[in-house]
Amino acid sequence: MRLLFFKRLLNFREICLPSPRPSPLGRGSSTDRRLSKPERSRKVRRGESASLREGFPLNDSRVEFRSRSRRREPALILCLVLFGFFVVSVQSQPIPKLTSVSPESIQRGTTSVVTLEGENLSEVTGFIFSGEGSLTATNAPPPVYSANLESSRGGIVPGEDDERKLRVSVTVAPEAPLGARELRAVTPTGVSEPVILNVDFLRQVTESGPNNDTNHAQWVELPVAINGVIQESAESDFYRFKAQKDQRLIFDVYAFRSGSPLDSSLALLDAGGKELVRSEDVNGLDSLIDFTVPHDGEYFLQIRDFRYQGAKDFKYRIVAGELPYLDGIFPLGSQRGKSVEVSLRGRNLDALSKMKLKVEPTAPMGQQEIRARTAKGYSNPVLFDVGGLAEFTETEPNNALTNANAANLPVVINGRINGEKDVDQFKFKVEKDQTYIFEVEASRFGSPLDAVLYLTDAKGKVIQQNDDTVGADARIEQRFSEAGEYVIKIRDLLERNGEDFAYRLVVRPPKPDFTVSFYPDTPRLYRGSYTVVGVEVQRQAGFDGAVETRLENMPAGVTAEPLLVPADSTVSPMIILHASEVAPLGHHLIKLAASGVIGGQRVNREGRPETNGRAVREAFLTVLDKPPFTLEPVTLSARTEQDQSTTVEVAVHRFEGFLGEIQVTVEGFSSGKEPLTKNVELKPVTVQATDGRATLLLKAKLDSETGTRLILFKGEAKAEGKTVVQYSRAIPLTVDPFPFTLANSLPRLAVTALPPDRKSAASEAEFSVKANRRGWFTDDIRLKVEGVPEGIVINSTNITRGASEAAYKIVATDRAPAGKEVSLTVIGTADVNGRSYQFRAPPLKVTINAPAPEKGNDQAAEKTASAK
């Protein structure tokens, strides 16, 4: 491949670059010889000299030839482009991208073929699973076709969409834990974002069509998990199965709960096509059928969208068979290191109604899935919480103040709203100035409870109430100004009740803390270049300390300075990574560690990687070979003020003859994750093949956030149809506040043009100009009004030192342009530290009305007309 490339390169030189001829002028063209040495140097830096500093330099005879024969210029340019194309073909770096996996579940203890869809999948060399492990994957062979086409001379074979689809053979160990894994594709040029692949205990069947009526129903054998898609509007999918009398069959649809837009309508039909039962909207928009078979025989299962819609993303999964099913458990969680007896409610549980669970002291905090297992198999998963606080379970009756359960704070209370108009009340004592948070956790566990919380004093007087802070879950935070006894009570908003209406009421003091996230989860870094990882610190319960962050597990040759995020930072900070020329190529697992001081103790937190705002389990850095170009800041720091501009300059270095256009811009953050453009106006600059630098104009907006932030130059270029992105190292940009702004008290007003002998308030109008002084500025602001037409008289005034406004009075005379609207602009000027600042207030629209005729003049005109 390389030999062929260099042969083509030699042919290119012979065709595009003729043999050198001696120049009659000796070294250099006639133009260059007339320039002094400094001038020639400047021309080379600006890219004006015909000799290219990178790629292949043209000798002087060709320079003269080009200057004398402009007709060869298009051909030469074409040759330059072709040369760049040949060299850059090895530099283009397509990034693998995954958008879906089908099917989304596989059976443990088996090897299954799944199909990945996305972009740039033809060069996939490996796969990464994040989660509990026990999975491996390889590229699967192409499918075998039952029918084929054969060409007469060969070289024509069935084609697959290799770039957008990839068949993968996944092997799951028999002992693999059930649940979700993240699956990524790996190429030499990067790691994809993850898709979710679930490990199931059931045999998986994928819909195969046509199966859109009972005559073409797809045969399945229960128990099974059916994976399908409602592809078109008004489409129905049918499945045929055998069942035995008295079997209790469960048909559980997963679509809405998996993010599919399908609003399922599920029906069970007998062998003759008669509908026996239909289900909609049981688990959210998902259907659930619990069916006891009346007699042996064949039956049909039909699924469609309730609205008769369909598309390629209307995916569904049906768990079907004589399987255990959990409707709910109670309590919804337990304290770590304790044992708890859990009651179970559901179907096909084989008389399993209670189970004692031991929560290990090292059990992961937070939610996790648990399942019931019987001789028939595994149930659907339900969520169970592991907490760190003491817990107790409510005891009834506790509907009134007189029988409220006593609680010692902090605590987690497990309860149920179960009974007509049930209200659960709990009394507790606090000290003066203590603060507690009361938070209901119910809907996040799948409970139908729509909780309302009331905080009252000992006599029942409501201090605070809340509904729907986190989804349907309520939350109250209260600082108690007086010591004593108080009551917290909970009920359902619509006064519904039942065994399903379980909750966990967490009562705790605010605990200052922080979490950290970083993005992207798949940064790419070229040797000898830079890239950026964004960091976001989420502060909780008044934590106001600095947080130090650092990337860990970095490969040799890759450096990233630790980043200190101060408490008053409003801008999302960035960690700048740099790779040396010998950094090892390939992908590397990286982590972000964060630390801060809380209550005098240093605490450590692990950063959470994100992709497109979604948390993922792991992050991977890919190191790539030297890029076709790099960027190096010429401007080492920049400073400007609100409503003012500054320029920044960057040098572009090209390698291996790359001659493509490079679009250069500046990137950074405003507050949070907002882009730099929220506060700074800028336009990208296109760097041509002969240019070595780019200058960008940055203008801070009038309301721009002030302070210092890091910015980077970003270059984008096309290489063999693929986008190559490069970053420079970071430089600081400081935006200082403009000393003052001006605003009019009114946006528009009207006056009437009257002669001096007619006195009327209609000829006058008043408005004021208000100054918003910023920072330390208190000096005088000199005012003038621009755009005042003839016939309009306006007073002169200024905003004196320390004052915030000045009043104006407008008087219209008979010389004013009646019937027109004019625009007046108040301009303020002030001197600060030897510099003059000027600010233009928004235009004031003034309508000049013509005077109405006087009454006496109207009567005289009428008499004259009558006489005539």
N, C-alpha and C positions, 0 to 999 in steps of 0.2 A: 504493500500500500504506500509506504513512504517512498520507495524507489519510483513508483509510478508518478507520485506527486512531484518529485524533483525532475523527472523527465518532462513533465508538462511545464514545469517552471522554466526549463531551458528553452523549450519551444516558444514559450511566452516571450522570453528575452529576445530570441531571434526575430520574432514577428514584430513586437512592439518597440524594441529598442535597437535602432540601426547601429551599425558600427561607427565608432567615433571618428569624426573628421577634424583635422586641425582647424582651429579658429584663426581667421586673419587678424584677430585682435589679440591673440595669445590667450592668457588665462582670464576668464570672465567675459561677460558680454559687454557690449558698448555701453549699455546703461549702467551696469555695475562698476565699470572702470571709472565712470565719471563721479562716483560717490566716494566720499572719504571712508576710511576704515570704520569709524564709529557708526556712520550712516548705514554701511552695509550690514553691520552687526544688528542694528535696529530692524532692518528689513527682514533678516533671518528670524529674529525673535517674533516679529509680527506675522511671519509666514508669507511675506511678499516676494522673497527671493525664489527664483525658479529651482534652486537646489533644495531637495527635501532633506530635512535633518534626520528623519527616521525612514525606515523602509529601504528604498534603493535611491541613493543620490544620483542625480543626473549630472553627467560630465558637461564641461563648458561648451563643447562643440554642439551638443544637443540644445543647450540653452540658446545659443545664437540661432540655430536652425529654427527653433520654435518661435523666436521673435521675428524671423523673416518670413515665416510661412504659417500664418494663423490658421490655414485650412487644415493643418495636421492636428490642431488642438483637440477637437472632439475625439479623434482616434486615440490620442495619448491619454485623454481622460478615461476613455473606455478601457484602455490597457491597465491604468492604475486601478480601476474598479475590479477588473478581472484578477489582477494580482492579489488585491486584498481578499477577494473571494476565495482564491486557492489557499492562502495562508490561514485565513480565519476559519476555514472548514474544520480545523482541529480545535478551534477555540470555542465554538458554539456550545452552550451548556444547557440543554433542555432540562427542565425540572420535572420530575415525576409528580403527578397529581392524581389522587384517588377521590372519586365522588360517591361510589357505592360498591357494595359487595352483594352478590346474590348466589345462593340463599344467604340470609343473615345469621342462620344458626346451623350448627353441625353436631352430629352425634358423637359422644365420647367413645373411645375405644374403636374408632373406625378411621378410614382414610376417605376423604370426600373431595370432590372437585368443586371449587367455587369460582365465580367469574368476577373479576375486578373491572370496574369501569372508571375511566378518567382520561388523562392525557399523558403523552410521552411515556408509554408503557412498553415500547418495543425493546428497550435496553435494560429491563429489570433483571438484576443479578441475584437478589436475595430478598428476604422478608424479616421483619422484626415484629415480635409479639410482646406487648406490655400487659402485665397482669399476673395471674397466678402460674403462668408457665404451662408446661406439659404439652405444648403444641409446636409442630415443625411444619415447614412448607417448602415446596419446590415448584418450579414451573411445570405445568402439566403438558403432556403432548397434545397436539391438535386433535380435534374430534375426528372420528372415522365416519365418513359419509356412506350411506347405503347406495346412493347414486352419485355419479361423477361424470365429468366431461374429460375427453382425451383429445389432445391436439395432434396434428399430423407430424410435426417436426420437434415436439417437446418444448420444454421451457415455459409451459403454461400450466399452472396448478391452481387448485382452489385457494382463494385468498381470504384471510381474516383481517379484521380491522385492528392490526397489531398495535397501532398507536393508542387506541382508545379502549381496547378490551384485552384482558389477559386471563387465561385459565390457570388456576393455581391448585395444586394438590396439597391438601392440608391433612396432616395426621394428628389425631388427638389420642393421648395416652389413656388407657382404661381408668386410671386413678385421677384423671384431671378434674379439678373442682368445677362444678357447674357455675355458669355466670359469664359475664362479658369480658372480652379481651379487645385490646386495640391492635389493629393490624396495619403495618406500614410496608410500602414497597421501597426497595433500595436500588439505586443505579449508581454508576461511578460519579454522577454529577449531583447527587443529592438524595434526600430522604423525603418521602411524601408525608402529607398530613395523614392522621389515622382514620380508619373506618372501624366500626364496631362489629365484631364477630362473636356470636354467643355459642357457648358450649352447652349442649342439651343432652338429656338422657334418652330422648325419643329418636326413632328412625325418622329421617327427613325425606319428604317428598316434594318435588317441585312441580308446579302446574305445567301441564303439557296440553296444548290445544290441538284442534278445537274442542272445547268442553263447555259450550255455551247453552246447552239444552240437555234434557234428560236422555235423549237418544245418543248423545256423544259424551255423557258423563265420564269423567276419569275415575278409574277403579283405584281404590285405596284400601289398605288393610289396617284396621285399628289394633292397637293404639298407634298414632302417627302424628307428626307435625307437618301440616300442609303449608307450603310457601307459594304465594301467588300474587298476581297483579290484576286489578281491574283496569284494563288498558284503554277502553273506549267508553263513551257515554252509552247508557242503557245496557251495558254488558252485564251478564251474570255468569258466574262460574259454577259448574255442577260437579259433584263427586258422588260416587256410588260405593256402598260398603255393605257388608253383611253384619247382622247383629242377632244376638240370641235373646230369647224371652227373659224378662226381669233384669237384664243388664241395666245398670244406671250409667248412662253415657254423659260425658261432659264435652261440650264444644265451646271452647274459649277463644275468642278473637283478640289478637294483638295487632292493632293498626294505629288508632288514636294515641294509645299509650307509647307507641314507638315513634311517634312523630309523623305518621302517614296522614295525608289529608282525607283518607277514606272514612266516611261516616257509615259504618257497616250496618247492613240489614241481613240477618242470618235466618234461614228457614230450614226445617226438616220435613221431608216429604216421604210418603210411603211408596211402595213399588209402582203404584198406579199414577203417581204424580200428585196425589192429594196432599195439601199442606197440613201438617200435624201441629206444628208450633213455629212461631217466629219471634225473634228477639232483636231489640234495638236499645242502645243507650243504657247499658247496665254498668259497665266500668267506664265512666265518661261516655264517649261515643262508641265504645266497643260492645259488641254483643256477647251474650253468654246463654247457652241452652243447657239445661239439666233435664235429661230425657230418660224415662224408664221404658224399656222396649216392651211393647205389648205382646209381640209374638215373633218367632223366628222368621227371618227373611232378609230381603234386600231393602235398603233405604237410600234416599238421596239427600245430599246436603247442598243447599244453594246459598251463595253469597253475592251481594251486589251493593252498590252505594245507595243509601237511602234517598239521595237526591237525583239518582240516575246519572251521576257524573262518572268520569273516568279519565285516567292519564297514566303515563308510564311510572309516575311516583305514587300511585294509589296502591301501595303494597299492603299485604296482609299476611298474617300467620295464624293458622287455626290449630290449636292443640285439641286433639280429638281422641276419645277412648274412654274406657272404664278406668278412670284415673282419680286419685284423691284431689280434692279441691278445698282450699282454705278460704272461707269468707272473712275470717278475722281472727286475731289473737288478743288476749288481754292478760297482763298489761302490755303496753307497747314497747317496754324497755326495762332495763335494770341497771343497778350500780355495778361498776367494775369491781371484781373481787367478791361478789355476793352470789347466792343462789336464789332462784325465783321459780315459783310454780306458775306455769303459763297455761291458760285455758284456751282450747282450740274449738272453733266452730267451722263446720263445712260439710262436705259431702264425700262419700266413699272413704271415710276415715277409719273404718273398721273398729268402731267403738273407742277410738283414741280421742278423748276429750280433754285430758290434762297431761302435762309433761313438765318435769322438773329440769330446769336448765341451770348449769353452773357457768357463770361468767368469769373467765380467768382474769387474774390481776393484770395480765399483759394484753388482754383483748383490745383491739383497736377501738378508740373512742369514736362515737358517732354512729350513723346508720349502717346496717348491713342486712343482706337478705338471709332469711331462713326458710326452710321448706319442711313439710311433713313427709315422712317416708313410710309407706305401708307395703304389703305384699304386692299391691297393684302398681307400685311405682312411686314417683315423686309428685308432690303437689306443686301448684303454682307458688312462686316466691312471695313472701310478705316482708315488710320492713320491721326491723327490731333495732332499738337504740341502746347504746352502751354509754352511760353517763358516769360522772365522777362525784355527784352529790348524793347525800343520804336520800332515801325514797320511802314513801309510804302510800298505801292505797286507801282511798276514801271509804268511809263507812256510812251507810244510810240508816236512818234519815239524817240529812244535813241541809234541809231546804230553808231553814229559818235561822235567825240570829241566835236563838236560844239553844239550837242543837248543832251549831256550826262545829266542824272538826277542828281541833286545836293543832297547830303546826309550829314547829321550831325552824326558823330560817337560818341559813338557806336550805332549800329542800326541793325535791321533785315529787309532785303529787300525781298519782295515777288514778284516773276516774273515768266514769261513763255517765252521759246524760241518758238515763234509762228509766222512763216512767213519765206519765202525763205531767206536763209543765214542770219537769224536774229542774231544779236549780241547786247547784252544789256550792256550799259556803264553807269558808275556812277562816278561822281567826288566828291572829298572831300578834306578837308584841315587838315593838321596835324602840330604840333609843333616839333621843333628839338628834336631828341632822343626819340620820342614817338614810341612805338611798338604796332602793331595791328595784329590780326589774322583774315584772310578772309577765311571763310569755307562755302562750298556749302553743303546743305542738300537736296538731291533729291532722289537718288537711295534708300536710307534708308526708304523713304516714298512710294516706288513702282514706282516712276517716271522713264521713260525710258531714261531720260537725262544722257548722258555721258559728264559731264561738263569739260571744259578747262577754267582755270582762267589766266588772264594776268594782271599784275600790271605795270602801265606805269607812266611816268612823264606827265606834262601838255602838252607836245608836242607829246606824243605818243610813246616815246622811252621805250621799254620793259625793266623793271627792274628785273622782275621775272615772271615765268609762271609755272603752275603745272597741272597735270592730274592724277587722280586715286590715291589719298592718302588713302581714306577710301572707299574701294570698287570702284565704279565709281565716287565718289565725290572728288572734288579737294579741296586743302587747301594751303594757303600761309601765312607764318609768316614773317613780315618785320619790322626791326628797321629803322626808317627814320633819316638819318644823317643830313638832311636839312629840315627846315620848308618850307611849301608851299602847292601847290595844286597838287593832284595826281589823277589817274583814275584807277578804277578796272573794268574789262570787262569780260563777260562770254559768251560762245557759246557752241554748241554741237560739240564734236570731229568729228563726221561724217557729220556735217551740216544738221542733221535731225531737224524736227520741228513739232509742232502741239500743240493742247490744252492740251495733256497729259504731255508735257515737262515742268512741273512746278518745281520750286525750291524755297528754302529759302537760301539767302546769309546772313550769320551771320558775322558781323564785330564787334569785341570786342578786348579790350586790354587783354593781358595774365593775368589771375587771379590766383595767387598762391593758391593751394588747395590740398586736398588729399582725397582719398577714402581708405577704409579698407575692406578686405575680410577675412573670416576665414573658416576653414575646419578641419574635416569633419562636415557635417550638422547633423550627428547622432552619436556623441561620446557615448561610453559606459564605465561605470566606476563601478568597483566592490568595495564593502565595504572594507575598510582597504587597498585600493590600489590606484594606480595612473593611469591617462591617459593624453593624450596630445591633444591640439587644436592648429593647425598652424595658424599663422596670417601673412597677407601680406599687406603692405602699398604701395599704388600707389601714387607717388608724381607728381604733375602737375604744369607746368608753373613756375619752379624754386623754389617751396616750399622746404625749407631746414631745417625746424624745427623738433624738436622731437615730437613724437605722443605717447600719453598715451592710452593704451587699457585696458579694463577690462570687464569681463563677468558679466552679470546681470541676475536677476531672478533665481539665484542659490538656490536649495533647502537647507533646514537646514542640517548641517553636511557636506556639500560639500564646499570646499574652493578652491580659485584660486587667487594667488597674482596678482595685477595689473602689467602690462608689459609696460615698457618704451622702445619705438623703436627709437634709435637715428638716426640722419640724415645720418650718415656715415655707417649705418648698411647695409651690403650686404647679410647677411644671414637671411633667413626667420625665425623670432622669434617664440617661442612656449610659450603657456600658459599651465602650469602644474596644473591639477586638482587632488584633493585628497578627498576621501570620508571617513568619520569616520565609526566606526562599527555600528552606529545607524542611518546613513543617510537613509531617506525614500526611499523605493524601488519604481520602476516605472519610467515613462517618465515625463520629465519636459521641458516646453518651455524655452529656454535660448536666450539671446541676447548679442551682443557685442557692447559696447559703446566706442567711440574713441574721443579724444579731442587734439587740438593743438592750437598754437598761430599764427595768421595770421594778419599782420599789427598792432600788439599790442593788438589785440582782441582775446579772447579765443573762438574757434568755436568747435562745437560738430558734430560728424558724427556717423551714425548708421552703424555698420559692416554688410556686405552682406555675408550670408552663401553660401557655394558652395558645390556641389557634383560632383566629377569627372570633375572639371573645369567649371561646369555650375552653374550659379547663381540660387538660389532657394529663396523662400519667407521666410521660417522659419527654425529654427534649434531646435533639441530636444536632451536632455541628458537623457540617461537611466541609472539608478542606479540598480545594480545587487547585489545579496547576495554574501557572502564571497567566493572567488575563491578557486580552489584546490591548488594553489600555489601563492606565491608573491616573488618579487625580491627586494633586499635591497643592494644598492651599498656598497662595502667595501672600494673601492677607492673613496675618496671624491673629488678629482680633478686630472686632468691628464695634462701633458705638454710634448711636443716633438718638434722636428724641422723638416723642410722639408727633405725628404729622410731618416728620422730616425724613430725608433719604440719606443713604450712604451706599457705597459700592464695595463689593468684595471681588477678589480676583483669584483664579485657580489656574494652575498649570496642568496641561494634558500631556501625558507621556504615552506614546504609541509604541507597540512592540510587534515584531515579526511582520512588518509591512502592513499592518491594519490601517486602512484608509477610509473606513466608513464614517458617516456623520455621527456625532455624539451629542445628544441633548443633555445639557447640564442645567441643574437646578439646585436649590438649597432646601434641605429638610431639617426638621426639628419639631419640637412640641410647644404648644401653648399650655394652658392649664389642663390638668388631667391628660387625656389622650388626644385632645384637640390638636389638629395640625398647626404648624407654624403660620400658615396662611390665614388663620383666624385673626392674627395680630399684625402680620407683615404682608404687604403686597409685593409680589415679585413675578417676573416673567422668565421662563426658561430661555436659554441661549443655545443655539445650534452651532457646534464647533465643526468646521469643515476640515478636510484632509490636510490642508496646508496651515491650519491654525494651531498654535501651540498654547494659547491661553484663552480664557473666557472671563469676561467681566459682567457681573450681575448687579442690577440696581435693586436695592431693598428699601422699601418705604414703610415705616412704622405707621400704623393707623392712628387716628386721633385718640381712639379709646384703647389703644394697645396696652396690654399688661406691661408694667415696667419691671426692671430688674435684668439679671443676666441669665442667659440660657445657652446651651451648647447647640451649635448648628453644624451640619456637614454638607459638603458638596456631594451631589449624586449625579452620576453619569449613566445614561442608557444608550445602548447602540444595538443595532441588528447585526447578527452574525449568522449567516446561513438560515435566515428566517427566524432565528431565535433571539430573544432579548438577553443581552448581557448587561448586568447592573454592577456598578462600582461605586464605592463610597470613599471619600477622603477621610483623613483624621479630622477630629472635631476642632472647632475654634469657638471662642466665646462671642456672643452678640449681646450687647447691653443696650437696653432701651431706657432712656432717662425720661422723666415726666416733663411735659411742656409746662411752663410756669403757670399758665392760666388758660381758660377757655371762656368764651362769651356766648350768651344765649339771649334772645329777645323775649320779652314778656308776652308778646303777641305775634302770631305768624302773619297776620294781615290786618289792615285797617282802611278806613275810607274817610275822605275829606271832600268838601264842596268848594269849588273855585268861586269866590265872591269878591266883588269890588270893595275898595276900602270903606265906602260910605254905607255898606250893608253889614251891620254887626250881627253875627250869628255863631252859635257854638258849632254849627255844621262845618265851618271852615277850619276847625281846629281838631287835633287828635293828640293823644299822649301815649307813650309807651316807655318802657325802661329796658336797659341792658344790664343783665346780671353777670357777674364774674365768678367763675369757679376757680378759686386759688388752690394751687396744688403744692403740697410739701411745705416748704418754709417761706414761699414767696408772699410778701405783704406790701410791696412797693406800689407807687402810682402806676396807673394804666392810662395812657393818653389815647383819646378816642377821636375819630373822625368819621364822617358819613360820606360814602361814595354813592354816586348815582342820583344826586339831588337835581331835579330839573329846574328850569327857570320858572319863577312864580311860586315856588315852594320855599318857605322860610323855616329853618330848623336851628335850634339853639346849639351852641357849642358847650361841651361839658367833658369832664374826665371822671374816672373812678379814682378817688384819692386813696392814699395809703391806708390800708386796713379796711376800707369800705368794700362793699360787695355789689353795689349797683349804682347806676346813674340814670337820671330821668331826662327824657326828650319830649319836646313839644313841637308839633308840626302845624304850620299855618299856611293855608292855600289862598293865594290872591287871584285876581281875575286874569293874571298872565299865565297861570298854571295851565297845562295841557288837559283841558276838560275832556272827559270821555275816554281817558286812557288809564292804563295801569302801569305803574312804574315800580322798579325794584330798588330798594335802598339797602346798602350793606354797611354795617358798622364795623370799623377796623380798629382793633386795639393794639397799641405798641407799648412795650416796656423794655427797660434796659436792666439786664442781670449780668453781673460780673463782667462788665465791659462789652456784652453782646446784646444786640437788639433783637427782641422776639416780636413777631407780629402774628395776630390771629384774626381771622375774618369770621364774624358771626353769620349764621344762616341768613339768607336774604329776607327782607321784610317787604311784602307786597302791599302797595298803597294804591287804592282806586281813587281817581280824581273825578268826581261827579260834576256835571254842569249844573249851574244854579237854576232853580225853578223860576218861572216868570212871576213878577210881583202882581198881586191881585188888582191893584189900581190900573196898572198898565194893560191888563187883560180887558178890563171894562172899556177903556178908551179905545182900544183896538176894535172892539165889537161895534161901538158907536160909529166909528169912522167907516167901517165896512157897510153898516146899514145906510148911512148917508149916501155912499156911492151907489 
